[in-house]
Amino acid sequence: MLSAEDVSRIADELAEADRTHSVIPRITARYPEATVEDSYAIQGVWRDRMVASGRRLVGRKIGLTSKAMQQATGITEPDYGVMFDDTVYHSGDSIPVDLFSNVRIEVELAFVLARPLEGPDCTLDDALAAIDYAVPALEVLNSHIELEGRTIVDTISDNAAYGAMVLGTEHRRPDEIDLRWVPGVLSRNGEIEETGVAQGVLGHPATGVAWLANKFHQHGARLEAGEIILAGSFTRPMWVSQGDEVRCDYGPMGVIECRFI
């Protein structure tokens, strides 16, 4: 376990990397004894400092929920991070690449909660009953830690590599559509790069919401009404550079388009 001083120091490093859009050396290379509990402690200190600075928390992201993402990262269990109001974009927006240290795109569904959701025994049915609606989303990944050799400890400490999200316009209640079969066809500059289907996320994209509620219970917390839950990618991440135009077709749930400037 890391000391409180180490946790605070690493949180400071990550905050500075966020401010300067840079990366820091791997935490696990410098602190090989660091645990998953340490990484959530680092994330928590960083989160609290962001809230104290005036940023408003609007939801949570779940990561590494599909085999595609686990194979792409070499990390074999889900993780989560927080999302702030100044990281939310909408279809049609232009997104400055210089806000990030690096930019990759993932295809996901997001869920907005109608009521609180709490573990420890939350099920998929419980999660579906608590969800107000689903909306297609792209996640912008942004790592402040060098990518080579990262472990889940590094990723969680870095707010699960969350940078931003782009929300679509189509809202569907869980009883209106079989969310398992929502497709994603991701294109960059007119060329298809990744495809997938939402069932690739733990068998049902809302399973991650139940997982998160149960994980939060371990930390003495719950998910609140109105929170946006980004449920995890069902494609591999796609690298993006300045000038790229991104489009993702979600079939019956519409299209998201954005441009990186």
Kinemage of the C-alpha trace (Angstrom):
@kinemage 1
@onewidth
@group {chain A} dominant
@subgroup {mainchain}
@vectorlist {calphas} color= white
{ca met a 1} P 0.000 0.000 0.000
{ca leu a 2} L 1.179 3.507 -0.777
{ca ser a 3} L 1.495 6.158 1.898
{ca ala a 4} L -0.906 9.108 1.965
{ca glu a 5} L 2.000 11.307 0.893
{ca asp a 6} L 2.700 9.127 -2.150
{ca val a 7} L -0.984 9.123 -3.106
{ca ser a 8} L -1.144 12.914 -2.857
{ca arg a 9} L 2.106 13.363 -4.810
{ca ile a 10} L 0.918 11.167 -7.685
{ca ala a 11} L -2.449 12.951 -7.768
{ca asp a 12} L -0.512 16.230 -8.086
{ca glu a 13} L 1.522 14.805 -10.984
{ca leu a 14} L -1.626 13.721 -12.801
{ca ala a 15} L -3.292 17.101 -12.257
{ca glu a 16} L -0.238 18.838 -13.714
{ca ala a 17} L -0.165 16.420 -16.669
{ca asp a 18} L -3.841 17.195 -17.271
{ca arg a 19} L -3.116 20.935 -17.169
{ca thr a 20} L -0.132 20.716 -19.520
{ca his a 21} L -1.476 17.891 -21.756
{ca ser a 22} L 1.593 15.785 -21.082
{ca val a 23} L 2.341 12.276 -19.792
{ca ile a 24} L 4.168 11.023 -16.723
{ca pro a 25} L 6.215 7.833 -16.235
{ca arg a 26} L 4.282 4.720 -15.272
{ca ile a 27} L 3.250 4.643 -11.632
{ca thr a 28} L 3.843 0.888 -11.430
{ca ala a 29} L 7.414 1.314 -12.694
{ca arg a 30} L 8.148 3.703 -9.814
{ca tyr a 31} L 5.898 2.153 -7.164
{ca pro a 32} L 5.721 -1.586 -7.949
{ca glu a 33} L 3.983 -2.186 -4.629
{ca ala a 34} L 0.967 -0.052 -5.632
{ca thr a 35} L -2.374 -1.859 -5.514
{ca val a 36} L -5.785 -1.362 -7.133
{ca glu a 37} L -6.949 0.164 -3.834
{ca asp a 38} L -4.081 2.654 -4.070
{ca ser a 39} L -5.077 3.554 -7.617
{ca tyr a 40} L -8.672 4.352 -6.631
{ca ala a 41} L -7.302 6.407 -3.726
{ca ile a 42} L -5.162 8.409 -6.178
{ca gln a 43} L -8.138 8.894 -8.481
{ca gly a 44} L -10.268 9.969 -5.502
{ca val a 45} L -7.783 12.621 -4.362
{ca trp a 46} L -7.505 13.941 -7.931
{ca arg a 47} L -11.335 13.943 -8.301
{ca asp a 48} L -11.861 15.842 -5.051
{ca arg a 49} L -9.327 18.468 -6.092
{ca met a 50} L -11.080 18.903 -9.439
{ca val a 51} L -14.443 19.350 -7.689
{ca ala a 52} L -12.878 21.849 -5.277
{ca ser a 53} L -11.572 23.810 -8.275
{ca gly a 54} L -15.132 24.243 -9.572
{ca arg a 55} L -15.617 21.347 -11.963
{ca arg a 56} L -19.010 19.629 -11.729
{ca leu a 57} L -19.288 15.850 -11.742
{ca val a 58} L -21.960 14.597 -14.182
{ca gly a 59} L -21.362 10.851 -14.278
{ca arg a 60} L -19.054 7.855 -14.397
{ca lys a 61} L -17.295 5.914 -17.088
{ca ile a 62} L -16.809 2.174 -17.035
{ca gly a 63} L -13.864 0.804 -18.939
{ca leu a 64} L -12.474 -2.530 -20.090
{ca thr a 65} L -15.856 -4.263 -20.184
{ca ser a 66} L -15.397 -6.061 -23.506
{ca lys a 67} L -12.951 -8.704 -24.740
{ca ala a 68} L -11.951 -6.314 -27.542
{ca met a 69} L -10.798 -3.688 -25.051
{ca gln a 70} L -9.226 -6.165 -22.642
{ca gln a 71} L -7.193 -7.668 -25.471
{ca ala a 72} L -6.237 -4.217 -26.760
{ca thr a 73} L -4.903 -3.147 -23.351
{ca gly a 74} L -3.793 -6.413 -21.796
{ca ile a 75} L -5.967 -5.596 -18.761
{ca thr a 76} L -8.540 -8.221 -17.785
{ca glu a 77} L -10.996 -6.557 -15.389
{ca pro a 78} L -13.289 -3.512 -15.645
{ca asp a 79} L -12.448 -0.175 -14.081
{ca tyr a 80} L -14.205 3.158 -13.638
{ca gly a 81} L -13.568 6.890 -13.568
{ca val a 82} L -15.462 10.166 -13.220
{ca met a 83} L -16.783 12.579 -15.859
{ca phe a 84} L -17.069 16.351 -15.476
{ca asp a 85} L -19.423 18.789 -17.184
{ca asp a 86} L -16.650 20.423 -19.204
{ca thr a 87} L -15.859 17.116 -20.953
{ca val a 88} L -19.300 16.616 -22.555
{ca tyr a 89} L -19.677 17.254 -26.292
{ca his a 90} L -22.524 16.576 -28.719
{ca ser a 91} L -22.818 15.228 -32.237
{ca gly a 92} L -21.713 17.862 -34.724
{ca asp a 93} L -19.215 19.514 -32.391
{ca ser a 94} L -15.605 20.368 -33.197
{ca ile a 95} L -13.184 19.145 -30.527
{ca pro a 96} L -9.710 20.681 -30.056
{ca val a 97} L -7.030 17.993 -29.978
{ca asp a 98} L -4.742 20.226 -27.921
{ca leu a 99} L -7.023 19.639 -24.923
{ca phe a 100} L -5.592 16.129 -24.670
{ca ser a 101} L -2.260 14.382 -24.282
{ca asn a 102} L -3.296 11.851 -26.938
{ca val a 103} L -6.619 11.004 -28.571
{ca arg a 104} L -8.295 7.659 -29.181
{ca ile a 105} L -11.990 7.017 -29.819
{ca glu a 106} L -14.230 4.221 -28.520
{ca val a 107} L -17.809 3.252 -29.428
{ca glu a 108} L -20.209 2.973 -26.505
{ca leu a 109} L -23.708 3.397 -25.150
{ca ala a 110} L -24.384 5.782 -22.286
{ca phe a 111} L -27.210 5.529 -19.774
{ca val a 112} L -28.913 8.280 -17.784
{ca leu a 113} L -30.333 7.159 -14.442
{ca ala a 114} L -33.904 7.993 -13.452
{ca arg a 115} L -33.304 7.032 -9.828
{ca pro a 116} L -30.444 6.056 -7.509
{ca leu a 117} L -28.872 2.626 -7.879
{ca glu a 118} L -27.131 0.876 -5.018
{ca gly a 119} L -25.344 -2.429 -4.360
{ca pro a 120} L -24.323 -4.866 -3.032
{ca asp a 121} L -26.641 -7.198 -4.955
{ca cys a 122} L -27.592 -5.081 -7.934
{ca thr a 123} L -28.578 -7.124 -11.008
{ca leu a 124} L -29.009 -6.338 -14.686
{ca asp a 125} L -32.779 -6.131 -14.133
{ca asp a 126} L -32.231 -3.654 -11.293
{ca ala a 127} L -30.035 -1.522 -13.540
{ca leu a 128} L -32.551 -1.559 -16.403
{ca ala a 129} L -35.321 -0.517 -14.001
{ca ala a 130} L -33.238 2.442 -12.794
{ca ile a 131} L -32.276 3.696 -16.268
{ca asp a 132} L -34.231 6.575 -17.768
{ca tyr a 133} L -32.831 6.201 -21.275
{ca ala a 134} L -29.893 5.023 -23.370
{ca val a 135} L -28.026 7.299 -25.783
{ca pro a 136} L -25.198 6.499 -28.220
{ca ala a 137} L -21.824 7.920 -27.262
{ca leu a 138} L -18.212 8.137 -28.319
{ca glu a 139} L -15.579 8.191 -25.617
{ca val a 140} L -12.414 10.191 -26.134
{ca leu a 141} L -9.584 8.400 -24.366
{ca asn a 142} L -6.780 10.539 -22.964
{ca ser a 143} L -3.851 8.989 -21.130
{ca his a 144} L -1.634 11.064 -18.846
{ca ile a 145} L 0.601 8.050 -18.194
{ca glu a 146} L 2.982 6.540 -20.750
{ca leu a 147} L 1.090 3.832 -22.616
{ca glu a 148} L 3.757 1.155 -22.915
{ca gly a 149} L 3.514 -1.392 -20.095
{ca arg a 150} L 0.529 0.140 -18.299
{ca thr a 151} L -1.348 -1.999 -15.793
{ca ile a 152} L -4.815 -1.523 -14.359
{ca val a 153} L -3.211 0.354 -11.435
{ca asp a 154} L -1.833 2.961 -13.834
{ca thr a 155} L -5.106 3.222 -15.756
{ca ile a 156} L -7.375 3.594 -12.727
{ca ser a 157} L -5.070 6.197 -11.182
{ca asp a 158} L -5.383 8.173 -14.433
{ca asn a 159} L -9.190 8.375 -14.125
{ca ala a 160} L -9.532 5.255 -16.280
{ca ala a 161} L -7.969 7.191 -19.204
{ca tyr a 162} L -11.129 9.259 -19.666
{ca gly a 163} L -10.839 12.450 -21.690
{ca ala a 164} L -14.288 13.391 -22.969
{ca met a 165} L -17.482 11.998 -24.476
{ca val a 166} L -19.602 12.888 -27.492
{ca leu a 167} L -23.323 12.212 -27.083
{ca gly a 168} L -25.773 11.423 -29.854
{ca thr a 169} L -29.310 12.724 -30.170
{ca glu a 170} L -31.344 9.493 -30.148
{ca his a 171} L -32.748 8.558 -26.718
{ca arg a 172} L -34.320 5.146 -26.133
{ca arg a 173} L -35.828 3.619 -23.006
{ca pro a 174} L -34.519 0.129 -22.261
{ca asp a 175} L -37.945 -1.396 -23.029
{ca glu a 176} L -38.068 0.236 -26.488
{ca ile a 177} L -35.119 -1.548 -28.067
{ca asp a 178} L -32.991 -4.645 -27.551
{ca leu a 179} L -29.844 -2.829 -26.473
{ca arg a 180} L -27.710 -5.934 -26.945
{ca trp a 181} L -27.962 -5.625 -30.723
{ca val a 182} L -27.192 -1.933 -31.172
{ca pro a 183} L -24.382 -1.827 -33.765
{ca gly a 184} L -21.455 0.542 -34.076
{ca val a 185} L -19.682 1.264 -37.369
{ca leu a 186} L -16.821 3.681 -36.688
{ca ser a 187} L -15.261 5.652 -39.536
{ca arg a 188} L -12.366 8.099 -39.774
{ca asn a 189} L -12.287 10.420 -42.801
{ca gly a 190} L -14.827 8.256 -44.601
{ca glu a 191} L -13.041 4.935 -44.080
{ca ile a 192} L -14.510 2.274 -41.774
{ca glu a 193} L -11.998 1.415 -39.053
{ca glu a 194} L -13.916 -0.523 -36.375
{ca thr a 195} L -17.227 -2.361 -36.056
{ca gly a 196} L -18.963 -4.020 -33.124
{ca val a 197} L -22.223 -4.738 -31.372
{ca ala a 198} L -23.222 -3.686 -27.862
{ca gln a 199} L -23.662 -7.262 -26.648
{ca gly a 200} L -19.864 -7.428 -26.625
{ca val a 201} L -19.994 -5.431 -23.373
{ca leu a 202} L -20.472 -8.125 -20.707
{ca gly a 203} L -23.309 -9.715 -22.707
{ca his a 204} L -25.508 -6.626 -22.263
{ca pro a 205} L -24.275 -3.018 -22.117
{ca ala a 206} L -26.285 -2.287 -18.964
{ca thr a 207} L -24.543 -5.120 -17.088
{ca gly a 208} L -21.716 -2.676 -16.471
{ca val a 209} L -24.105 -0.316 -14.706
{ca ala a 210} L -25.011 -3.093 -12.249
{ca trp a 211} L -21.303 -3.935 -11.835
{ca leu a 212} L -20.555 -0.289 -11.037
{ca ala a 213} L -23.339 -0.042 -8.455
{ca asn a 214} L -21.951 -3.109 -6.694
{ca lys a 215} L -18.388 -1.767 -6.905
{ca phe a 216} L -19.506 1.557 -5.457
{ca his a 217} L -21.102 -0.238 -2.517
{ca gln a 218} L -17.648 -1.524 -1.599
{ca his a 219} L -16.584 2.123 -1.321
{ca gly a 220} L -19.659 3.153 0.692
{ca ala a 221} L -21.305 5.020 -2.190
{ca arg a 222} L -24.139 4.711 -4.731
{ca leu a 223} L -25.041 5.966 -8.192
{ca glu a 224} L -27.397 8.944 -8.143
{ca ala a 225} L -30.415 9.930 -10.242
{ca gly a 226} L -29.434 12.031 -13.258
{ca glu a 227} L -25.924 10.611 -13.548
{ca ile a 228} L -24.625 9.634 -16.980
{ca ile a 229} L -23.013 6.197 -17.024
{ca leu a 230} L -20.719 5.513 -19.978
{ca ala a 231} L -20.995 1.750 -20.196
{ca gly a 232} L -17.800 0.623 -21.937
{ca ser a 233} L -16.589 0.173 -25.494
{ca phe a 234} L -17.620 -2.596 -27.860
{ca thr a 235} L -14.847 -1.775 -30.340
{ca arg a 236} L -11.111 -1.366 -30.076
{ca pro a 237} L -9.847 2.216 -29.661
{ca met a 238} L -9.157 4.211 -32.828
{ca trp a 239} L -6.365 6.801 -32.904
{ca val a 240} L -7.373 10.312 -33.987
{ca ser a 241} L -5.283 13.294 -35.122
{ca gln a 242} L -5.965 16.949 -35.769
{ca gly a 243} L -8.148 17.388 -38.860
{ca asp a 244} L -9.780 13.965 -38.647
{ca glu a 245} L -13.527 13.666 -39.177
{ca val a 246} L -15.151 10.894 -37.147
{ca arg a 247} L -18.503 9.261 -37.816
{ca cys a 248} L -20.188 6.368 -36.039
{ca asp a 249} L -23.409 4.737 -37.249
{ca tyr a 250} L -25.457 3.097 -34.483
{ca gly a 251} L -28.218 1.802 -36.757
{ca pro a 252} L -31.593 2.375 -35.066
{ca met a 253} L -29.943 4.718 -32.529
{ca gly a 254} L -28.702 7.180 -35.123
{ca val a 255} L -25.327 8.641 -36.058
{ca ile a 256} L -22.671 10.627 -34.208
{ca glu a 257} L -20.378 12.932 -36.161
{ca cys a 258} L -17.573 15.143 -34.860
{ca arg a 259} L -14.372 16.751 -36.062
{ca phe a 260} L -11.038 17.128 -34.317
{ca ile a 261} L -9.452 20.528 -34.849
